[in-house]
Amino acid sequence: MKNGRLFGYGAAMLFFFASVCAVPVFAQPLDKIDNSSRCAVCGMFVVKYPNWVTQIRDSAGNIELFDGVKDLMAYYFDPGSFGADSKLTAEEIWVKDYYTLAWLDGRKAFYVVGSDVYGPMGEEFVPFQDKSTAESFLQDHHGSKLLSFPEITSEMIDSMRSPHHMMQ
């Protein structure tokens, strides 16, 4: 009986480790970006704008690159509009801190919008790791809003991407 229990525990442990190892663990951005990589929303070559590159890793492990937070968020809210499977979810979102250029978890970053600093596609959400730096940037660069990730809405993105938008 004791040997049977040991075998059962051993089989359970083997199953546990096999299932854990089978799940890819990324939790880091793609650092090497190919020269031919294009923004999944607008088609621009992202390598031309290394300071603005952002990325999403979806639930299937696919990585999509963008030339700024604005296009990343457009994709995040409606991936089906850009040829992606709308059932996939954004598992990881990566943006670069405006000053340090360090990769940040996009869900934890702070964003300034409406400033006098423009990205490759015009008005942009400028990301920061900490709120105090974002607040200083907001003042120094005449920003209109400081937002956390959950405060960014699809309506804001649509407004910024339209030819004649008015951010409030």
N, CA, C and O of each residue as an XYZ file, in Angstrom:
672
protein
N       0.821     -1.194      0.000
C       0.000      0.000      0.000
C       0.861      1.253      0.000
O       0.559      2.225     -0.691
N       1.961      1.222      0.797
C       2.842      2.376      0.888
C       3.491      2.666     -0.465
O       3.602      3.828     -0.856
N       3.922      1.623     -1.186
C       4.540      1.818     -2.502
C       3.540      2.409     -3.494
O       3.915      3.220     -4.341
N       2.301      2.019     -3.399
C       1.268      2.556     -4.284
C       1.056      4.050     -4.056
O       0.877      4.818     -5.001
N       1.081      4.447     -2.774
C       0.940      5.873     -2.464
C       2.141      6.675     -2.957
O       1.983      7.772     -3.492
N       3.321      6.134     -2.777
C       4.532      6.817     -3.252
C       4.492      6.976     -4.767
O       4.862      8.021     -5.302
N       4.038      5.924     -5.453
C       3.926      6.013     -6.911
C       2.926      7.102     -7.295
O       3.160      7.871     -8.227
N       1.818      7.159     -6.574
C       0.791      8.178     -6.841
C       1.332      9.584     -6.627
O       1.082     10.476     -7.438
N       2.074      9.789     -5.535
C       2.675     11.108     -5.283
C       3.693     11.454     -6.356
O       3.751     12.587     -6.832
N       4.494     10.466     -6.729
C       5.508     10.692     -7.773
C       4.865     11.055     -9.101
O       5.334     11.958     -9.794
N       3.800     10.362     -9.458
C       3.102     10.652    -10.714
C       2.476     12.045    -10.663
O       2.507     12.780    -11.650
N       1.912     12.403     -9.518
C       1.307     13.733     -9.378
C       2.365     14.828     -9.507
O       2.131     15.847    -10.157
N       3.520     14.618     -8.893
C       4.604     15.608     -8.986
C       5.113     15.715    -10.419
O       5.371     16.817    -10.902
N       5.257     14.594    -11.094
C       5.713     14.606    -12.485
C       4.712     15.359    -13.360
O       5.109     16.162    -14.204
N       3.429     15.107    -13.165
C       2.395     15.810    -13.927
C       2.458     17.315    -13.657
O       2.357     18.120    -14.582
N       2.625     17.691    -12.377
C       2.693     19.106    -12.014
C       3.872     19.794    -12.702
O       3.696     20.845    -13.318
N       5.054     19.224    -12.606
C       6.234     19.839    -13.217
C       6.138     19.871    -14.736
O       6.579     20.834    -15.363
N       5.574     18.843    -15.328
C       5.421     18.820    -16.788
C       4.451     19.906    -17.238
O       4.673     20.557    -18.259
N       3.379     20.101    -16.480
C       2.413     21.130    -16.883
C       2.977     22.528    -16.670
O       2.701     23.423    -17.469
N       3.756     22.741    -15.620
C       4.365     24.048    -15.383
C       5.392     24.356    -16.463
O       5.458     25.484    -16.951
N       6.183     23.377    -16.836
C       7.215     23.591    -17.849
C       6.622     23.775    -19.241
O       7.259     24.377    -20.105
N       5.432     23.275    -19.471
C       4.815     23.379    -20.793
C       4.238     24.765    -21.051
O       3.996     25.125    -22.203
N       4.012     25.550    -19.994
C       3.451     26.884    -20.143
C       4.598     27.871    -20.332
O       5.453     27.984    -19.454
N       4.638     28.587    -21.448
C       5.722     29.540    -21.634
C       5.606     30.701    -20.647
O       4.529     31.266    -20.456
N       6.722     31.043    -20.030
C       6.764     32.161    -19.106
C       7.637     33.226    -19.746
O       8.839     33.025    -19.919
N       7.043     34.353    -20.095
C       7.789     35.403    -20.774
C       8.121     36.521    -19.802
O       9.275     36.676    -19.401
N       7.125     37.294    -19.423
C       7.271     38.408    -18.494
C       8.475     39.293    -18.788
O       9.102     39.825    -17.872
N       8.787     39.444    -20.039
C       9.813     40.395    -20.452
C       9.577     40.761    -21.909
O       9.070     39.952    -22.686
N       9.944     41.974    -22.273
C       9.705     42.406    -23.652
C      10.710     41.813    -24.626
O      11.800     41.386    -24.245
N      10.323     41.798    -25.867
C      11.232     41.428    -26.944
C      12.200     42.592    -27.099
O      11.779     43.714    -27.382
N      13.495     42.338    -26.917
C      14.458     43.435    -26.955
C      15.048     43.659    -28.340
O      15.324     44.798    -28.718
N      15.243     42.588    -29.097
C      15.784     42.725    -30.451
C      14.628     42.866    -31.423
O      13.791     41.974    -31.558
N      14.600     43.997    -32.089
C      13.516     44.258    -33.028
C      14.079     44.246    -34.438
O      15.013     44.983    -34.755
N      13.508     43.413    -35.267
C      13.938     43.240    -36.649
C      13.703     44.518    -37.453
O      12.716     45.220    -37.233
N      14.601     44.817    -38.376
C      14.486     46.018    -39.215
C      13.208     46.054    -40.048
O      12.749     47.128    -40.436
N      12.639     44.899    -40.322
C      11.432     44.857    -41.154
C      10.138     44.873    -40.334
O       9.048     44.820    -40.904
N      10.248     44.946    -39.004
C       9.055     44.939    -38.147
C       8.251     46.216    -38.322
O       8.789     47.323    -38.324
N       6.945     46.027    -38.467
C       6.035     47.158    -38.679
C       5.019     47.246    -37.551
O       4.704     46.255    -36.891
N       4.521     48.444    -37.349
C       3.454     48.671    -36.380
C       2.227     47.879    -36.831
O       1.827     47.950    -37.993
N       1.638     47.130    -35.910
C       0.475     46.297    -36.231
C      -0.771     47.123    -36.546
O      -1.758     46.579    -37.040
N      -0.740     48.422    -36.269
C      -1.896     49.282    -36.523
C      -1.711     50.130    -37.772
O      -2.569     50.124    -38.655
N      -0.595     50.865    -37.860
C      -0.442     51.819    -38.970
C       0.539     51.361    -40.047
O       0.579     51.941    -41.132
N       1.330     50.324    -39.759
C       2.257     49.795    -40.756
C       3.607     50.480    -40.827
O       4.438     50.100    -41.652
N       3.859     51.486    -39.980
C       5.167     52.151    -39.994
C       6.253     51.200    -39.497
O       5.982     50.319    -38.680
N       7.486     51.375    -39.989
C       8.618     50.597    -39.494
C       8.948     51.080    -38.082
O       9.304     52.242    -37.890
N       8.831     50.194    -37.100
C       9.022     50.604    -35.706
C      10.483     50.829    -35.351
O      10.777     51.589    -34.428
N      11.404     50.189    -36.057
C      12.822     50.316    -35.743
C      13.311     51.758    -35.930
O      14.327     52.147    -35.354
N      12.595     52.543    -36.727
C      12.955     53.952    -36.939
C      12.688     54.804    -35.700
O      13.225     55.905    -35.576
N      11.868     54.306    -34.792
C      11.459     55.068    -33.610
C      11.690     54.247    -32.339
O      10.737     53.939    -31.623
N      12.944     53.890    -32.052
C      13.210     52.975    -30.934
C      12.747     53.504    -29.575
O      12.409     52.715    -28.693
N      12.726     54.809    -29.397
C      12.307     55.366    -28.108
C      10.806     55.247    -27.879
O      10.339     55.338    -26.743
N      10.059     55.045    -28.944
C       8.601     55.003    -28.854
C       8.032     53.591    -29.003
O       6.829     53.399    -28.825
N       8.855     52.611    -29.319
C       8.364     51.248    -29.564
C       7.637     50.712    -28.331
O       8.100     50.863    -27.200
N       6.502     50.089    -28.576
C       5.731     49.415    -27.535
C       5.377     48.028    -28.054
O       5.502     47.762    -29.250
N       4.939     47.148    -27.172
C       4.598     45.802    -27.629
C       3.580     45.124    -26.731
O       3.452     45.418    -25.543
N       2.867     44.208    -27.353
C       1.900     43.352    -26.664
C       2.273     41.908    -26.966
O       2.556     41.552    -28.109
N       2.269     41.084    -25.925
C       2.369     39.632    -26.111
C       0.986     39.092    -25.779
O       0.484     39.279    -24.670
N       0.371     38.416    -26.758
C      -1.003     37.954    -26.542
C      -1.038     36.568    -25.906
O       0.002     35.955    -25.667
N      -2.229     36.094    -25.643
C      -2.416     34.825    -24.934
C      -1.931     33.616    -25.728
O      -1.789     32.532    -25.162
N      -1.674     33.775    -27.021
C      -1.107     32.687    -27.826
C       0.419     32.793    -27.911
O       1.063     31.953    -28.539
N       0.999     33.824    -27.282
C       2.446     34.020    -27.307
C       2.931     34.878    -28.461
O       4.135     35.088    -28.604
N       2.020     35.378    -29.288
C       2.400     36.255    -30.404
C       2.800     37.625    -29.878
O       2.209     38.126    -28.922
N       3.803     38.227    -30.503
C       4.231     39.573    -30.135
C       3.849     40.526    -31.251
O       4.171     40.295    -32.417
N       3.162     41.595    -30.889
C       2.819     42.656    -31.836
C       3.555     43.911    -31.407
O       3.593     44.244    -30.222
N       4.139     44.606    -32.375
C       4.896     45.825    -32.113
C       4.120     47.042    -32.594
O       3.300     46.950    -33.507
N       4.392     48.195    -31.959
C       3.692     49.433    -32.276
C       4.668     50.597    -32.208
O       5.698     50.513    -31.540
N       4.339     51.691    -32.904
C       5.207     52.865    -32.903
C       4.810     53.879    -31.835
O       5.226     55.035    -31.902
N       4.025     53.470    -30.868
C       3.651     54.329    -29.752
C       2.486     53.752    -28.979
O       1.826     52.811    -29.418
N       2.249     54.336    -27.821
C       1.181     53.868    -26.938
C      -0.188     54.018    -27.601
O      -1.053     53.156    -27.439
N      -0.388     55.097    -28.339
C      -1.694     55.345    -28.968
C      -2.098     54.177    -29.870
O      -3.228     53.696    -29.783
N      -1.187     53.713    -30.737
C      -1.513     52.587    -31.617
C      -1.610     51.284    -30.836
O      -2.444     50.436    -31.151
N      -0.766     51.114    -29.818
C      -0.865     49.927    -28.966
C      -2.255     49.854    -28.343
O      -2.872     48.788    -28.322
N      -2.746     50.976    -27.839
C      -4.058     50.988    -27.191
C      -5.191     50.768    -28.192
O      -6.194     50.138    -27.858
N      -5.042     51.275    -29.406
C      -6.059     51.021    -30.440
C      -6.174     49.516    -30.670
O      -7.278     48.983    -30.781
N      -5.043     48.841    -30.741
C      -5.000     47.391    -30.930
C      -5.552     46.676    -29.690
O      -6.324     45.724    -29.805
N      -5.150     47.141    -28.521
C      -5.588     46.543    -27.260
C      -7.117     46.532    -27.157
O      -7.710     45.524    -26.773
N      -7.745     47.648    -27.499
C      -9.198     47.749    -27.389
C      -9.938     46.998    -28.491
O     -11.065     46.552    -28.279
N      -9.324     46.850    -29.663
C     -10.034     46.218    -30.780
C      -9.068     45.498    -31.721
O      -8.879     45.932    -32.857
N      -8.453     44.397    -31.261
C      -7.468     43.708    -32.104
C      -8.053     43.187    -33.415
O      -7.341     43.084    -34.414
N      -9.332     42.862    -33.416
C      -9.970     42.353    -34.627
C      -9.951     43.345    -35.778
O      -9.954     42.942    -36.942
N      -9.932     44.631    -35.472
C      -9.878     45.661    -36.519
C      -8.539     45.689    -37.245
O      -8.412     46.296    -38.308
N      -7.538     45.023    -36.659
C      -6.194     45.048    -37.235
C      -5.723     43.650    -37.626
O      -4.525     43.374    -37.681
N      -6.688     42.776    -37.896
C      -6.378     41.456    -38.415
C      -6.039     40.399    -37.387
O      -5.665     39.286    -37.756
N      -6.158     40.714    -36.107
C      -5.840     39.736    -35.064
C      -7.107     38.995    -34.639
O      -8.225     39.456    -34.869
N      -6.906     37.853    -34.022
C      -8.015     37.086    -33.466
C      -8.554     37.852    -32.262
O      -7.831     38.041    -31.284
N      -9.781     38.286    -32.310
C     -10.342     39.107    -31.235
C     -10.550     38.322    -29.941
O     -10.853     38.914    -28.905
N     -10.391     37.002    -29.987
C     -10.530     36.193    -28.773
C      -9.244     36.177    -27.946
O      -9.268     35.831    -26.765
N      -8.117     36.553    -28.568
C      -6.852     36.577    -27.840
C      -6.827     37.775    -26.899
O      -7.390     38.828    -27.197
N      -6.169     37.599    -25.765
C      -6.060     38.691    -24.799
C      -4.613     39.146    -24.685
O      -3.689     38.388    -24.981
N      -4.425     40.373    -24.260
C      -3.078     40.921    -24.058
C      -2.556     40.417    -22.721
O      -3.008     40.857    -21.664
N      -1.611     39.502    -22.770
C      -1.032     38.956    -21.543
C       0.018     39.899    -20.968
O       0.094     40.086    -19.754
N       0.824     40.489    -21.842
C       1.870     41.422    -21.425
C       1.784     42.666    -22.296
O       1.582     42.579    -23.507
N       1.939     43.811    -21.672
C       1.966     45.090    -22.379
C       3.240     45.802    -21.941
O       3.466     46.009    -20.748
N       4.066     46.173    -22.906
C       5.354     46.804    -22.616
C       5.452     48.165    -23.285
O       5.173     48.312    -24.475
N       5.852     49.158    -22.500
C       6.098     50.517    -22.987
C       7.458     50.954    -22.450
O       8.004     50.315    -21.550
N       8.006     52.037    -22.996
C       9.299     52.541    -22.523
C       9.112     53.851    -21.762
O       8.412     54.758    -22.213
N       9.753     53.926    -20.599
C       9.758     55.166    -19.843
C      10.365     56.264    -20.714
O      11.420     56.063    -21.314
N       9.718     57.406    -20.786
C      10.139     58.478    -21.690
C      11.575     58.935    -21.420
O      12.327     59.183    -22.362
N      11.966     59.047    -20.146
C      13.302     59.545    -19.826
C      14.367     58.456    -19.796
O      15.449     58.638    -20.353
N      14.077     57.327    -19.155
C      15.107     56.293    -18.990
C      15.159     55.309    -20.152
O      16.167     54.627    -20.340
N      14.091     55.229    -20.928
C      13.925     54.264    -22.025
C      13.937     52.817    -21.542
O      14.117     51.892    -22.335
N      13.745     52.626    -20.234
C      13.642     51.273    -19.678
C      12.251     50.730    -19.984
O      11.267     51.470    -19.973
N      12.183     49.416    -20.261
C      10.889     48.780    -20.499
C      10.087     48.760    -19.207
O      10.622     48.483    -18.134
N       8.804     49.057    -19.321
C       7.883     49.063    -18.182
C       6.679     48.192    -18.486
O       6.289     48.024    -19.641
N       6.104     47.647    -17.439
C       4.809     46.982    -17.567
C       3.796     48.079    -17.878
O       3.553     48.954    -17.047
N       3.212     48.038    -19.055
C       2.299     49.086    -19.488
C       1.096     49.272    -18.594
O       0.516     50.357    -18.550
N       0.711     48.226    -17.877
C      -0.456     48.328    -16.992
C      -0.130     49.078    -15.703
O      -1.031     49.519    -14.991
N       1.168     49.220    -15.406
C       1.582     49.904    -14.178
C       2.136     51.301    -14.442
O       2.410     52.042    -13.498
N       2.301     51.664    -15.695
C       2.881     52.964    -16.049
C       1.867     54.091    -15.861
O       0.663     53.862    -15.747
N       2.395     55.311    -15.831
C       1.583     56.531    -15.816
C       1.785     57.224    -17.153
O       2.881     57.194    -17.712
N       0.736     57.845    -17.664
C       0.771     58.419    -19.008
C       0.354     59.883    -18.991
O      -0.643     60.255    -18.372
N       1.144     60.714    -19.689
C       0.782     62.116    -19.877
C       0.300     62.266    -21.309
O       0.932     61.775    -22.245
N      -0.822     62.945    -21.471
C      -1.385     63.184    -22.795
C      -1.591     64.685    -22.966
O      -1.778     65.412    -21.991
N      -1.555     65.140    -24.216
C      -1.800     66.542    -24.517
C      -0.600     67.443    -24.302
O      -0.758     68.654    -24.151
N       0.607     66.871    -24.284
C       1.810     67.679    -24.055
C       2.351     68.240    -25.369
O       1.806     67.991    -26.444
N       3.438     69.004    -25.249
C       4.092     69.539    -26.442
C       5.141     68.575    -27.002
O       5.905     68.938    -27.896
N       5.176     67.356    -26.481
C       6.060     66.303    -26.998
C       5.214     65.368    -27.856
O       4.220     64.808    -27.395
N       5.623     65.212    -29.099
C       4.876     64.392    -30.051
C       5.632     63.112    -30.380
O       6.862     63.099    -30.411
N       4.894     62.044    -30.624
C       5.463     60.781    -31.057
C       5.504     60.716    -32.571
O       5.206     61.705    -33.239
N       5.868     59.568    -33.123
C       5.959     59.411    -34.575
C       4.654     59.698    -35.319
O       4.678     60.084    -36.488
N       3.524     59.514    -34.652
C       2.219     59.720    -35.297
C       1.458     60.893    -34.674
O       0.227     60.901    -34.661
N       2.193     61.885    -34.157
C       1.538     63.063    -33.599
C       1.332     62.971    -32.103
O       2.180     62.442    -31.384
N       0.194     63.490    -31.626
C      -0.087     63.492    -30.194
C      -0.009     62.066    -29.662
O      -0.490     61.124    -30.292
N       0.606     61.927    -28.489
C       0.901     60.588    -27.985
C       0.728     60.538    -26.471
O       0.794     61.563    -25.792
N       0.510     59.345    -25.959
C       0.544     59.077    -24.524
C       2.016     58.871    -24.172
O       2.657     57.960    -24.697
N       2.553     59.708    -23.287
C       3.969     59.623    -22.925
C       4.066     58.847    -21.610
O       3.541     59.294    -20.590
N       4.741     57.673    -21.625
C       4.756     56.797    -20.453
C       5.898     57.077    -19.460
O       6.997     57.480    -19.840
N       5.593     56.847    -18.180
C       6.563     57.017    -17.096
C       6.385     55.913    -16.070
O       5.286     55.397    -15.866
N       7.497     55.560    -15.425
C       7.450     54.526    -14.398
C       6.790     55.043    -13.122
O       6.004     54.334    -12.494
N       7.113     56.285    -12.740
C       6.551     56.768    -11.482
C       5.729     58.039    -11.684
O       5.955     58.824    -12.605
N       4.787     58.198    -10.799
C       3.815     59.284    -10.911
C       4.462     60.659    -10.751
O       4.078     61.602    -11.442
N       5.439     60.786     -9.850
C       6.045     62.102     -9.617
C       6.790     62.602    -10.854
O       6.742     63.795    -11.158
N       7.469     61.722    -11.565
C       8.144     62.116    -12.803
C       7.116     62.512    -13.853
O       7.313     63.480    -14.588
N       6.028     61.771    -13.923
C       4.956     62.094    -14.870
C       4.345     63.457    -14.544
O       4.041     64.234    -15.449
N       4.165     63.746    -13.259
C       3.610     65.046    -12.856
C       4.541     66.191    -13.244
O       4.080     67.235    -13.705
N       5.849     66.001    -13.061
C       6.825     67.026    -13.463
C       6.789     67.245    -14.967
O       6.803     68.383    -15.436
N       6.741     66.149    -15.723
C       6.667     66.241    -17.182
C       5.390     66.970    -17.601
O       5.417     67.809    -18.501
N       4.292     66.652    -16.958
C       3.005     67.290    -17.252
C       3.126     68.812    -17.141
O       2.639     69.544    -18.003
N       3.780     69.283    -16.072
C       3.966     70.721    -15.869
C       4.953     71.301    -16.879
O       4.678     72.325    -17.503
N       6.101     70.645    -17.039
C       7.168     71.158    -17.910
C       6.776     71.190    -19.380
O       7.240     72.046    -20.133
N       5.921     70.258    -19.789
C       5.584     70.125    -21.212
C       4.110     70.415    -21.506
O       3.570     69.998    -22.531
N       3.482     71.133    -20.589
C       2.123     71.640    -20.804
C       1.127     70.542    -21.166
O       0.288     70.709    -22.052
N       1.238     69.412    -20.461
C       0.304     68.317    -20.695
C      -1.089     68.662    -20.198
O      -1.262     69.545    -19.357
N      -2.072     67.960    -20.723
C      -3.448     68.228    -20.295
C      -3.958     67.220    -19.272
O      -4.835     67.547    -18.471
N      -3.418     65.989    -19.285
C      -3.904     64.962    -18.356
C      -2.791     63.997    -17.975
O      -1.868     63.737    -18.746
N      -2.911     63.475    -16.756
C      -2.069     62.384    -16.274
C      -3.007     61.212    -16.012
O      -3.969     61.339    -15.254
N      -2.728     60.071    -16.640
C      -3.626     58.919    -16.570
C      -2.884     57.657    -16.158
O      -1.705     57.484    -16.469
N      -3.587     56.780    -15.457
C      -3.094     55.422    -15.247
C      -3.685     54.559    -16.362
O      -4.594     54.994    -17.069
N      -3.178     53.357    -16.518
C      -3.631     52.485    -17.603
C      -5.154     52.294    -17.621
O      -5.764     52.431    -18.682
N      -5.788     51.982    -16.478
C      -7.242     51.751    -16.520
C      -8.060     52.993    -16.878
O      -9.231     52.877    -17.240
N      -7.459     54.171    -16.781
C      -8.182     55.402    -17.100
C      -8.201     55.707    -18.598
O      -8.963     56.566    -19.044
N      -7.380     55.019    -19.368
C      -7.352     55.230    -20.818
C      -8.534     54.479    -21.425
O      -8.718     53.288    -21.175
N      -9.321     55.176    -22.216
C     -10.520     54.567    -22.800
C     -10.398     54.453    -24.318
O      -9.592     55.139    -24.947
N     -11.200     53.590    -24.878
C     -11.216     53.443    -26.336
C     -11.699     54.733    -26.999
O     -11.281     55.051    -28.112
N     -12.568     55.470    -26.326
C     -13.047     56.746    -26.870
C     -11.906     57.761    -26.977
O     -11.833     58.511    -27.951
N     -11.015     57.787    -25.980
C      -9.841     58.675    -26.040
C      -8.970     58.322    -27.237
O      -8.513     59.197    -27.973
N      -8.752     57.029    -27.415
C      -7.899     56.567    -28.515
C      -8.533     56.925    -29.849
O      -7.858     57.448    -30.736
N      -9.811     56.653    -29.999
C     -10.508     56.989    -31.247
C     -10.423     58.483    -31.532
O     -10.216     58.894    -32.673
N     -10.584     59.288    -30.493
C     -10.516     60.736    -30.656
C      -9.121     61.179    -31.104
O      -8.990     62.013    -32.000
N      -8.090     60.625    -30.485
C      -6.715     61.001    -30.842
C      -6.336     60.538    -32.244
O      -5.519     61.175    -32.908
N      -6.918     59.447    -32.692
C      -6.579     58.901    -34.004
C      -7.389     59.534    -35.127
O      -7.069     59.355    -36.302
N      -8.438     60.275    -34.772
C      -9.244     60.910    -35.818
C      -8.517     62.151    -36.337
O      -7.753     62.772    -35.598
N      -8.746     62.516    -37.598
C      -8.022     63.650    -38.189
C      -8.263     64.981    -37.473
O      -7.365     65.822    -37.427
N      -9.437     65.182    -36.925
C      -9.764     66.452    -36.265
C     -10.218     66.162    -34.846
O     -11.412     66.179    -34.546
N      -9.251     65.894    -33.975
C      -9.642     65.519    -32.622
C      -9.460     66.678    -31.653
O      -8.726     67.632    -31.910
N     -10.155     66.556    -30.537
C     -10.052     67.529    -29.456
C      -9.948     66.739    -28.158
O     -10.954     66.203    -27.691
N      -8.758     66.650    -27.558
C      -8.605     66.001    -26.252
C      -8.952     67.012    -25.168
O      -8.547     68.172    -25.242
N      -9.699     66.573    -24.166
C     -10.046     67.470    -23.060
C      -9.422     66.974    -21.799
O      -9.589     67.586    -20.744
